[in-house]
Amino acid sequence: MKVNYKIVSLPFKHPFVISKASKTHQPIFLVELDHFGIKGYGEAPAISYYNISTEKMVGDLEKKKMFVEKFAFSDPERFWHFLHHLFPNNSFLVAALDMAGWDIYGKIKRKQLHHLWSLDKALAPSTDFTIGIDSIEMMIQKMKEMPWPIYKIKVGFENDMETITELRKHTNAIFRVDANEAWDVEMALKKIPILKSLNVEFVEQPLEKNNWEGMKILYEKSNLPLFADESCFHESDVEKCHHFFHGINIKLTKCSGITPARRMIEKAKQLDLKVMIGCMNESSIGTAAIAQLAPMVDFVDMDGTLLQKEKYGEGVDFEFGKILYNDFPGIGVNVEPF
């Protein structure tokens, strides 16, 4: 096994603003694994509020790169267990390497992953399109630039309900809202009924991630489904979210890759939790990997490439929300070798 990597910074069409952060570019760690001439690709975006930078991913990999290269690769699940113990404090790096391992495995089998898992791509839900925090005029403009059947709207700012009310006047599309931990219980109890009246489908991460007492109150009183994002980081968090949220948002970068994400989906189904698979503004590489899991879940949020000005590599495309799969084996990407 040979390990190569590179760092890219992909510009957004509009500054990406949520309640806790703002950025004009997405820094991304890209990895290429070469297994006897078969190249696998993976990625992990750097996210400031998780304190994982591209520099940290590079630094951690360089310290133990020799162990990765000496690993006798045979199947990706075994590879993930090895990586999980090799990099116990960097799930982002593990996610990128795990993704590349699955890409190699699919290429060895000459099939895209969802085919290997006997999943029907026709069952994949349509993806939403995110409208980041901005002036009301600019948020309306973003919707007009991208007519879409489902919008995920970032909230958690002053007058956010007035903004949602105004946006609703311009489209009949499905609305989902994401507060990114910005509300307290009192605010949420006031705002959720307003959102219900505006035909919002569900609310993502209304409270601070560790406010379980508050979430219990909301869970019992909310007339809209509540989804965990920041509260559902690790695989063990799925069961913790049971009876506090109605669903969870699984992100490959957070949970450390495709391997644990598949287990999380199955666990959530056992607990009767709805499942959304989300993105962290990945490039075409990570977006294609997310698409492999899409037929397993209820909702999809994988619009990173749609928010960016330029693509890195060739992966899935979209048609008015619908995921358009290609015929490339593995995770389904075509990338120039590093």
VMD Tcl script that draws the C-alpha trace (Angstrom):
set ca {
  {0.00 0.00 0.00}
  {1.27 3.45 -0.93}
  {-0.25 6.55 0.65}
  {-0.41 9.93 -1.07}
  {-2.37 12.99 -0.03}
  {-3.01 16.59 -0.95}
  {-4.84 19.62 0.44}
  {-7.31 21.63 -1.63}
  {-9.42 24.66 -0.78}
  {-12.65 24.87 -2.74}
  {-14.42 28.26 -2.95}
  {-18.13 28.59 -2.25}
  {-20.50 30.36 -4.64}
  {-21.68 32.38 -1.65}
  {-20.07 32.65 1.81}
  {-21.26 29.65 3.81}
  {-22.74 30.99 7.05}
  {-24.34 29.08 9.90}
  {-25.10 30.15 13.47}
  {-21.60 29.29 14.72}
  {-19.27 29.85 11.73}
  {-18.71 31.55 8.39}
  {-16.32 30.69 5.55}
  {-15.68 31.50 1.90}
  {-13.65 28.34 1.11}
  {-13.76 24.72 2.25}
  {-10.33 23.26 3.12}
  {-10.27 19.54 2.33}
  {-7.80 16.72 3.01}
  {-7.67 14.27 0.08}
  {-6.02 10.87 0.24}
  {-5.01 8.36 -2.42}
  {-4.22 4.76 -1.53}
  {-2.40 2.68 -4.15}
  {-2.93 -1.07 -3.65}
  {-0.98 -3.00 -6.31}
  {-1.85 -0.34 -8.89}
  {-5.49 0.04 -7.87}
  {-6.02 3.56 -6.57}
  {-8.64 4.41 -3.99}
  {-9.70 7.93 -3.02}
  {-11.10 9.44 0.14}
  {-11.50 12.82 1.76}
  {-12.27 14.70 4.93}
  {-13.16 18.40 5.08}
  {-11.63 20.48 7.88}
  {-14.28 21.80 10.30}
  {-13.17 24.53 12.70}
  {-15.72 23.91 15.47}
  {-14.52 20.31 15.75}
  {-10.90 21.54 15.96}
  {-9.75 19.24 13.16}
  {-7.66 21.07 10.56}
  {-6.09 19.74 7.39}
  {-2.71 20.32 9.09}
  {-3.71 18.02 11.94}
  {-4.81 15.31 9.53}
  {-1.50 15.56 7.67}
  {0.50 15.60 10.90}
  {-1.25 12.57 12.37}
  {-0.92 10.63 9.12}
  {2.78 11.42 8.69}
  {3.57 10.10 12.17}
  {2.10 6.67 11.38}
  {2.11 6.55 7.59}
  {4.51 3.59 7.56}
  {2.01 1.46 9.49}
  {-0.76 2.22 7.00}
  {1.53 1.34 4.10}
  {2.52 -1.97 5.71}
  {-1.09 -3.02 6.33}
  {-2.08 -6.16 4.40}
  {-5.32 -4.90 2.88}
  {-7.98 -7.52 2.23}
  {-11.34 -5.99 3.15}
  {-12.37 -2.48 4.20}
  {-14.04 -3.38 7.49}
  {-10.85 -4.98 8.79}
  {-8.95 -1.94 7.49}
  {-11.27 0.42 9.42}
  {-10.71 -1.47 12.70}
  {-6.97 -1.12 12.17}
  {-7.28 2.62 11.43}
  {-9.67 3.16 14.34}
  {-7.01 1.95 16.78}
  {-4.12 3.58 14.91}
  {-5.73 7.06 14.97}
  {-8.05 6.97 18.01}
  {-8.32 10.77 18.25}
  {-8.84 11.69 14.61}
  {-12.10 10.36 13.18}
  {-11.76 12.73 10.22}
  {-8.51 11.11 9.07}
  {-9.93 7.63 9.65}
  {-12.98 8.56 7.55}
  {-10.83 9.61 4.60}
  {-8.71 6.45 4.71}
  {-11.75 4.22 5.23}
  {-13.42 5.80 2.20}
  {-10.32 5.12 0.10}
  {-10.26 1.53 1.34}
  {-13.85 1.00 0.23}
  {-13.04 2.60 -3.12}
  {-10.24 0.07 -3.64}
  {-12.48 -2.80 -2.58}
  {-15.20 -1.82 -5.03}
  {-12.66 -1.49 -7.81}
  {-11.28 -4.94 -7.04}
  {-14.83 -6.31 -7.27}
  {-15.52 -4.08 -10.32}
  {-18.74 -2.82 -8.81}
  {-19.98 0.37 -7.21}
  {-20.58 -0.08 -3.49}
  {-24.36 0.15 -3.52}
  {-24.35 -2.74 -6.02}
  {-22.06 -4.77 -3.75}
  {-24.46 -4.15 -0.86}
  {-27.48 -5.11 -3.01}
  {-29.05 -1.66 -2.62}
  {-31.50 -0.23 -5.14}
  {-30.34 3.25 -6.17}
  {-33.92 4.06 -7.16}
  {-34.72 4.14 -3.42}
  {-32.25 6.97 -2.74}
  {-34.11 10.08 -1.50}
  {-33.60 13.42 -3.23}
  {-31.05 15.71 -1.65}
  {-31.92 19.06 -0.16}
  {-30.10 22.29 -1.00}
  {-28.79 24.46 1.84}
  {-29.63 28.14 2.17}
  {-27.02 29.65 4.49}
  {-27.62 32.60 6.80}
  {-27.73 35.93 4.97}
  {-30.00 38.92 4.47}
  {-33.57 38.01 3.56}
  {-32.99 39.42 0.08}
  {-29.90 37.27 -0.48}
  {-31.55 34.13 0.89}
  {-34.42 34.65 -1.55}
  {-31.86 35.21 -4.31}
  {-30.10 31.93 -3.45}
  {-33.39 30.07 -3.84}
  {-34.02 31.73 -7.19}
  {-30.52 30.79 -8.37}
  {-31.18 27.14 -7.50}
  {-34.83 26.13 -7.96}
  {-35.03 22.95 -5.88}
  {-37.69 20.66 -4.39}
  {-36.21 20.68 -0.85}
  {-34.38 23.46 0.97}
  {-32.44 23.13 4.20}
  {-32.46 26.57 5.77}
  {-29.98 27.62 8.40}
  {-31.52 29.41 11.39}
  {-30.31 30.51 14.80}
  {-30.12 34.28 14.31}
  {-32.23 37.28 15.24}
  {-35.51 37.37 13.32}
  {-34.99 33.88 11.90}
  {-38.72 33.13 12.05}
  {-39.52 36.31 10.11}
  {-36.98 35.17 7.52}
  {-38.53 31.72 7.15}
  {-41.97 33.36 6.86}
  {-40.73 35.56 4.03}
  {-38.95 32.71 2.23}
  {-42.13 30.65 2.32}
  {-43.86 33.33 0.22}
  {-41.52 32.55 -2.68}
  {-41.75 28.74 -2.94}
  {-43.85 25.71 -2.11}
  {-40.74 23.54 -1.78}
  {-40.18 21.38 1.30}
  {-38.42 23.32 4.08}
  {-36.14 21.80 6.69}
  {-34.42 24.01 9.26}
  {-31.11 23.60 11.05}
  {-30.34 25.64 14.15}
  {-26.82 24.24 14.72}
  {-27.30 24.34 18.55}
  {-28.31 28.03 18.55}
  {-31.56 27.92 20.54}
  {-32.45 27.35 24.15}
  {-35.54 25.42 25.26}
  {-37.75 28.51 25.64}
  {-36.84 29.80 22.18}
  {-37.38 26.39 20.60}
  {-40.81 25.97 22.19}
  {-41.86 29.34 20.72}
  {-40.37 28.81 17.29}
  {-41.29 25.21 16.50}
  {-45.09 25.88 16.31}
  {-44.36 28.78 13.93}
  {-42.27 26.47 11.77}
  {-45.05 23.90 11.82}
  {-47.47 26.52 10.49}
  {-45.01 27.24 7.66}
  {-44.97 23.58 6.58}
  {-41.45 22.89 7.78}
  {-40.70 19.16 7.67}
  {-38.35 18.85 10.67}
  {-35.87 20.73 12.86}
  {-32.22 19.76 13.12}
  {-30.15 20.24 16.30}
  {-32.23 22.93 18.04}
  {-30.24 22.91 21.31}
  {-26.63 22.69 22.44}
  {-25.34 19.18 21.82}
  {-25.09 18.16 25.50}
  {-28.39 19.67 26.63}
  {-30.11 16.31 27.07}
  {-32.44 17.60 29.76}
  {-33.68 20.30 27.41}
  {-34.00 17.86 24.53}
  {-36.17 15.59 26.65}
  {-38.59 18.50 27.15}
  {-38.59 19.33 23.44}
  {-38.99 15.70 22.43}
  {-42.12 15.43 24.54}
  {-43.63 18.76 23.45}
  {-42.51 19.35 19.87}
  {-45.08 19.03 17.09}
  {-42.26 18.65 14.55}
  {-39.68 15.83 14.33}
  {-36.29 16.70 15.84}
  {-33.02 15.45 14.33}
  {-29.65 15.17 16.04}
  {-26.52 16.34 14.29}
  {-23.89 17.64 16.70}
  {-25.43 15.39 19.39}
  {-24.76 12.33 17.24}
  {-21.01 12.23 16.62}
  {-19.82 8.73 17.45}
  {-21.40 5.34 16.80}
  {-22.28 5.05 20.50}
  {-24.36 8.24 20.28}
  {-27.12 6.56 18.24}
  {-28.59 4.80 21.26}
  {-28.05 7.92 23.37}
  {-30.30 9.90 20.99}
  {-33.17 7.42 21.40}
  {-36.14 9.10 23.16}
  {-34.46 12.51 22.85}
  {-34.64 12.92 19.06}
  {-36.88 11.48 16.37}
  {-33.99 10.99 13.98}
  {-30.24 11.37 13.50}
  {-27.99 12.96 10.88}
  {-25.02 10.70 10.13}
  {-21.96 12.32 8.57}
  {-19.10 10.16 7.34}
  {-16.41 12.59 8.48}
  {-17.77 12.81 12.02}
  {-18.44 9.14 12.63}
  {-15.11 8.01 11.03}
  {-16.26 6.64 7.71}
  {-18.47 4.39 5.66}
  {-17.86 1.34 7.87}
  {-19.36 2.73 11.11}
  {-22.00 4.70 9.20}
  {-23.53 1.46 7.90}
  {-23.71 0.09 11.44}
  {-25.23 3.36 12.71}
  {-27.95 3.20 10.07}
  {-28.87 -0.34 11.08}
  {-28.85 0.55 14.79}
  {-31.06 3.58 14.20}
  {-33.56 1.45 12.30}
  {-33.68 -1.00 15.19}
  {-34.51 1.89 17.52}
  {-37.14 3.27 15.12}
  {-35.14 6.45 14.58}
  {-35.34 8.15 11.19}
  {-32.01 8.53 9.42}
  {-30.59 11.37 7.40}
  {-27.16 11.10 5.84}
  {-25.51 14.50 5.70}
  {-22.47 16.22 4.31}
  {-19.83 18.65 5.54}
  {-19.31 20.34 2.17}
  {-17.23 17.52 0.71}
  {-15.97 17.58 -2.87}
  {-17.11 15.12 -5.53}
  {-15.15 12.35 -3.77}
  {-16.95 12.49 -0.44}
  {-20.28 13.26 -2.09}
  {-20.04 10.11 -4.21}
  {-19.28 8.07 -1.09}
  {-22.36 9.49 0.65}
  {-24.46 8.53 -2.38}
  {-23.55 4.86 -1.88}
  {-25.40 4.90 1.45}
  {-28.34 7.01 0.27}
  {-30.63 4.06 -0.62}
  {-30.44 2.95 3.04}
  {-31.77 6.17 4.61}
  {-34.88 8.35 4.85}
  {-33.41 11.77 4.06}
  {-30.33 13.04 2.25}
  {-28.31 16.25 2.66}
  {-25.40 15.97 0.21}
  {-25.23 19.33 -1.55}
  {-21.58 20.27 -0.94}
  {-20.63 20.21 -4.62}
  {-23.71 22.29 -5.47}
  {-22.60 25.02 -3.06}
  {-19.06 25.17 -4.44}
  {-17.86 27.12 -7.48}
  {-15.77 24.29 -8.85}
  {-15.65 20.50 -8.69}
  {-12.74 18.30 -7.74}
  {-12.98 15.11 -9.75}
  {-16.02 13.54 -11.36}
  {-18.67 11.90 -9.22}
  {-22.45 11.88 -8.92}
  {-24.60 14.58 -10.50}
  {-28.03 15.87 -9.58}
  {-31.24 16.62 -11.41}
  {-33.69 18.72 -9.37}
  {-32.62 16.93 -6.20}
  {-32.43 13.43 -7.66}
  {-29.05 11.68 -7.40}
  {-27.67 10.66 -10.80}
  {-25.27 7.75 -10.35}
  {-22.47 6.93 -12.80}
  {-20.86 3.61 -13.75}
  {-17.46 4.04 -12.08}
  {-16.64 1.18 -9.65}
  {-15.87 1.71 -5.96}
  {-17.36 4.88 -4.49}
  {-18.09 6.12 -8.01}
  {-15.47 8.76 -8.79}
  {-13.02 9.53 -11.54}
  {-10.01 11.46 -10.21}
  {-6.67 12.38 -11.75}
  {-3.93 10.46 -9.86}
  {-2.01 12.57 -7.33}
}
mol new
graphics top color blue
foreach p $ca { graphics top sphere $p radius 0.5 }
foreach p [lrange $ca 0 end-1] q [lrange $ca 1 end] { graphics top cylinder $p $q radius 0.2 }
display resetview
